[in-house]
Amino acid sequence: MANVKLSKEDIDAIFEKAENQGDYIIALYSAVIPDWDKVDHVDGYPSSSREMNTYLVEKAMEHDKKHSPECMAGGAWGLNYGFSEDNSVPMWEVSTDSCRVIYK
């Protein structure tokens, strides 16, 4: 599958619209995996560069501190659902080559 461009502005907009952790997690995955509403599950994780991953974790932490203070800031993204790191992926792109998408 081809890499998907996900700009800083796209990421910022996703976090601004999200009311909770689930909102931004689903929005990030649906931004990079076609027909997200038809996905049954994903084996593995999409991947992005270290710089992009750092930006995503910082955005998740900032969001969680404000909207989910009872949770570990950035924990859901950084520890459970975040993209894997692959510095061969160009900045502001996400590769789905590192995962397998299973559709319903």
C-alpha positions as CSV (number, residue, x, y, z in Angstrom):
1,M,0.0,0.0,0.0
2,A,1.3,3.5,-0.7
3,N,2.3,5.9,2.1
4,V,-0.3,8.4,3.2
5,K,0.6,12.0,3.8
6,L,-0.5,13.3,7.2
7,S,0.5,16.9,7.7
8,K,1.1,18.7,11.0
9,E,-2.1,20.7,10.2
10,D,-4.1,17.4,9.6
11,I,-2.8,16.1,13.0
12,D,-3.6,19.3,14.8
13,A,-7.2,19.3,13.4
14,I,-7.7,15.7,14.5
15,F,-6.7,16.5,18.1
16,E,-8.7,19.8,18.1
17,K,-11.9,17.9,17.1
18,A,-11.4,15.0,19.5
19,E,-13.3,14.9,22.7
20,N,-11.5,11.9,24.1
21,Q,-8.7,9.4,23.4
22,G,-10.9,7.1,21.3
23,D,-11.8,10.0,19.0
24,Y,-8.2,10.9,18.1
25,I,-7.1,7.3,17.9
26,I,-9.9,6.4,15.4
27,A,-9.4,9.6,13.5
28,L,-5.7,9.0,13.1
29,Y,-6.2,5.4,11.9
30,S,-9.1,6.4,9.6
31,A,-6.9,9.1,8.1
32,V,-4.3,6.5,7.0
33,I,-6.3,3.3,6.4
34,P,-8.8,3.4,3.5
35,D,-12.4,2.4,4.3
36,W,-11.8,2.4,8.0
37,D,-15.5,1.8,8.7
38,K,-15.1,-1.6,6.9
39,V,-12.0,-2.7,9.0
40,D,-12.4,-5.7,11.3
41,H,-9.0,-5.3,12.8
42,V,-5.4,-4.4,12.2
43,D,-2.5,-6.8,12.8
44,G,0.5,-4.7,13.7
45,Y,0.8,-0.9,13.5
46,P,1.2,1.6,10.7
47,S,4.6,3.3,10.9
48,S,6.1,6.8,10.8
49,S,9.3,8.6,11.4
50,R,10.7,9.2,14.9
51,E,10.0,13.0,14.5
52,M,6.4,12.4,13.6
53,N,5.9,9.8,16.3
54,T,7.3,12.3,18.8
55,Y,4.9,15.0,17.6
56,L,1.9,12.6,17.9
57,V,2.8,11.5,21.4
58,E,3.2,15.2,22.5
59,K,-0.2,16.0,21.0
60,A,-1.7,13.0,22.7
61,M,-0.2,14.0,26.0
62,E,-1.4,17.6,25.7
63,H,-4.9,16.5,24.7
64,D,-5.1,13.9,27.5
65,K,-4.0,16.4,30.2
66,K,-6.8,18.7,29.2
67,H,-9.6,16.2,28.4
68,S,-8.7,13.0,30.3
69,P,-6.8,14.0,33.4
70,E,-7.6,10.8,35.1
71,C,-5.6,8.8,32.5
72,M,-1.9,8.6,31.9
73,A,-1.2,11.5,29.5
74,G,-0.4,10.0,26.1
75,G,-0.7,6.5,27.4
76,A,-3.4,5.2,25.1
77,W,-1.5,6.4,22.0
78,G,2.1,6.0,23.1
79,L,1.8,2.6,24.8
80,N,-1.2,0.9,23.1
81,Y,-2.3,2.2,19.7
82,G,0.4,4.5,18.4
83,F,2.2,4.1,15.1
84,S,5.5,2.2,15.2
85,E,8.8,4.0,14.4
86,D,10.5,3.6,11.1
87,N,12.9,6.3,10.0
88,S,12.8,5.1,6.4
89,V,9.3,6.5,6.2
90,P,9.4,10.2,5.0
91,M,8.4,12.9,7.5
92,W,4.7,13.6,7.6
93,E,3.9,10.3,5.9
94,V,2.5,7.1,7.4
95,S,3.2,3.6,5.9
96,T,0.8,0.7,6.3
97,D,3.4,-1.8,5.0
98,S,4.2,-2.7,8.6
99,C,0.7,-3.9,9.4
100,R,-2.0,-6.1,7.9
101,V,-5.5,-4.6,7.6
102,I,-8.3,-7.2,7.9
103,Y,-11.6,-6.0,6.4
104,K,-15.0,-7.3,7.5
